[in-house]
Amino acid sequence: MNAYYFELTVTPSDLPELFLDFINEIFLDPVEEREKSFILRSEDDDLQDISWAIESFAQALSENLGKPVTVRCSIEQLSNEDWIKKYQEGVEPVEVGSFYIHPSWHEAKADKNNILIDPALAFGSGHHPTTATCLKAIENHISAGQSVVDVGCGSGILGIAAAKLQAVVDLCDTDEEAILNTKENFEKNGVEFHSIWQGSINTAPQSYNVVIANIVADVLTFIASDIYKKLEDNGIVILSGILDKYEEKVLRSYKKFELVERLPQDEWVSLVMKKQV
């Protein structure tokens, strides 16, 4: 281990979900999410290039959207005190309804539906409002024996929650690393999925009682027709990853669905909608 490491703090003025998607495309190590910023760490002096790429991305967003989008990037050189361990020590378990999401260094609870996810190694850990509200929707609307597909599964946390409720779960993601991560997390949690593939819902092998999609608003609008086609009559879709300012945009794309439940938290909202036939 080196005596020091570099830490890049990225603070966008707007559209944090787009910045996070971009960062995950160009930076392969874990990214720490804070309230208004992201933390990238590396023992190699390569974060200057990453910083430049993020600043260029902000400039491109500004030009394409016709409005100012800025980002503040700052790099520090810090002594290496095993930052992963230090980060892990600061991660607390999360309770959402009957679900107890905990890292491997915390004990499970006997009276809960336990989900073991290590945040430093995963794509989603339950701490973000979009995941938390999705878990509430899953508990409210998924029951044993239902067929469920998690689109953009990430760490697999939402599919694992559905499997804990004894649903029959399929999963997909366009990211190969997410597929591998999901498989590992299902095994760690002692639950099984029915099918998993790299891609999106348009290549799903069947139709479903429930579709879960915790992505971003633009992608949700893009795949609305595919979701409609892959839902059984009167099926339910759980949509998340939606900033409240984009809620109306998403709703316009889902006119063929009836709004069943709205779950807001902070500036985010999840929507539970029923397919109208």
N, C-alpha and C positions, 0 to 999 in steps of 0.2 A: 504494500500500500504506500502511495506517495505521501510525503509530509504535508502536502497541501492539495487543495482542489479549487476549481473555479465555480462560481455561482452566478447565474444570469437571472435577473428579475425582470419579468415582462409584464407591463401594466398597460393594457389597451384602453383607449377612451370609450370604446363602444364595441359591440359585436364580439364579446369574449369567446363565444362558442365557435366562431369561425377561426379566430386566432388559435384556439386549442386544437382544432382539426388540422390546421396548417402545421403547427408545432409538432404534432404527433406524426405527420408525414415526413418531416425532415430531421427529427431528433428521436433516436431509437431508445434512449434510456427513459426511466420513469420521470414523470412530470408531476410536481406537487402543485395542487390547486389551492389557492387561498381566496379570500373573499373578493378581491379586485385584481389579483395578479397571479402569475404562474412562475414557478421556480424550476430552473433547469440546472443540473449539476454535472460536472465532468472533471476528471482528473487530467484530461488533455486540454491543451490551450486551443480549443477549436470553437469556443463559444462566440468569438468575434464574428466568424462567418455566419453562425446561426443568428446572431443579433442583426447583422446586415440583412439577411434574408427576411427576417420578421419585419424590419423597418421598410423594406421594399414591398412586402406584402401589404402593409398598411397604406403605402402610397398608391398601390394598384387598386385597393378597395376604394380609396377616396376618388380616384379617377373614374372608376366604373359606377360608383353609386352617386356621384355628383354631390357629395357632401364630405366635410372634413372627418377623416378617421385617423387618429394619431396613436402612437404607441411609445411608451418610455421604456428603454432597455438600459439596464445598468449591470456591470460585471464586477464582482469582487473576487479576490484571491483570499481563501480562508484556510486555516489550519485543518487538517483532516482528522477529525475526532470520531471517525466512523459515523458519518452523517445519516446513513440508512438506519442504523440502530437508534440514533437520536430521534429521527423522524418517527420511527415505529413507536418509541416510548410516548410520543405525543398523540398517537392515534387512539381514540377511545371507541368502544363499541357503540352501535346505534340501535335503538329500539323503534320499530314502526309497527304498531298494532301487535300482532302475535309473532312478528319476525324479530329476531335478534341477530344483527349482522356484526360479526366480531372477527378480528384478525387472529392468527394462530397463536399469538402470545397472550391471548385472553381466553379464559375458560368459557365453555358453553353454559347455557342456562337450561335446567331440566324442564321448566314449564313453558318453553318457547320453541318456535320453529327456528332452529339455529341455522345460520348461513355463514360459513367460514370463507372469508375473502381477505387476502393480504393486500392492502392498498398500494404498497410500494411496487407490487408486481402485477397489478390488475388494471383493467380499463374502466372499472366502475366499482365503488366500494360502499355505496349506500349513504354517503355523507352529503351528496349534492341534492338539492331540492327536487330535481327532476326524477332521480332514482327513488327518493323517499315517497313522493306522491304516486309514482308508479306502483310501489309496493302496497300503498293503501288501496289503490284501484284493483290490484290483483286480489287482495284479500276480500274486497267487496264483491267482485264479479266473477271469480274463477272457482270452480268446484271440481270435485273428484270425477274423473272420467272424461272431462272435456278435452277436446283437441285444441292445442295452443301452439302458435308459432311466435317466436321472439325475433323480430327483424332488426338487425344491427345489434347483435347480442353482446358485443364487448367482452366483459368478464364472465357473462352468463348469469349474473346475479338475479335477473328478473325471471329467466327460465328456471333457475334453481328454486326460486320462490314458488313458481307455479307447480313444479314437480313436488315440492314439499306439501302442496295441497292435493297431491295425487292426480294432477292433470297429466295428459299425454303430450309431451313437449317436443316440438321441432325448433331448430334454431338456424339462423344464417347471419353472415356478416361478409362484407366485401374485403375485409382485412384478414389475411391468412393467420397473422399472429393472434387475432381475436378468437379465431376458431380453435387454435391450439390452447389458448388460455382458458376458453370455455370448457373444453374437454377435461383439462386438468382440474378445474374447479368443481365440475360435476363429480369427478372421482373423489376429490377431497371431501365432498359433502355427502357421499354415499347415496346419491340419487342417479337416475338414468334418464337419458333423452331417447326419443324415438328415432330422430334423424337430424343431421347437421350438415350444412354445405356452405361453400364459399360462393357468395352471390347475394341476390335479393329475393324478395317475395315473388317476383314474376316467374321464377323457376321452381317454385314450391311444388312438391309432388301431389298435393291434394288441397282441399279446402278445409277451413277450420271454424270452430266455434268462437275462438278468440284470437285476435291478432294484437301483439304488443309491439309498439314502435317508439322507442325513446331515441330520437335522432336529433335533427334540427328542423326548424320550420320549413326551410326551402326544400329539403329532401322529402318531408312529409307531404307537401303539396305535389311534388313530382310523382310520388308513388300512390297517390290517392286512388286512381282507377285500378291499379294492380291489387290494392288491399280490398277494394270492393269485389273484384272478381274472385278472390281467394277466401272470402268470408261466406259461411253458410247463411241461409236466410235467417234473419233476426240475430245474426252474430254480432259480437261486440268487438270494437277496436279501442285499444288504450293508446292514446297519442301523448307523447311527452317530448321534452327538449324544446319547449315553446316559450320564448320570452313573451310576456303578456302583451307587448306592443305589436306582436305578430299574430296574435290569437285570431283576429278577424280574418286575416289572410288565410289561415289554415281552415277556418270554418267555411269560408267561401269555396274551398276545394273539396269540402266534404258535405255538400248540399244534399247528397243522397242518404245521409246519415242523420239520425235523431240524437240530439245531445241528451245524455242520460245523467252524467255527473261531471262537475267541474271542480278540480282540486288545485287551488292556488297555493303557492308558498313563495314568499319574497317576491321577486320579479318574474317568477316562472309559473307556468300553469300546465297541468295535465288534463286531458279531456277524455271522457269515456263516452263513446258514441255507438249507436245501434244501427245496423243496416236496415234500411226501409225497403220493403218489397211490395 
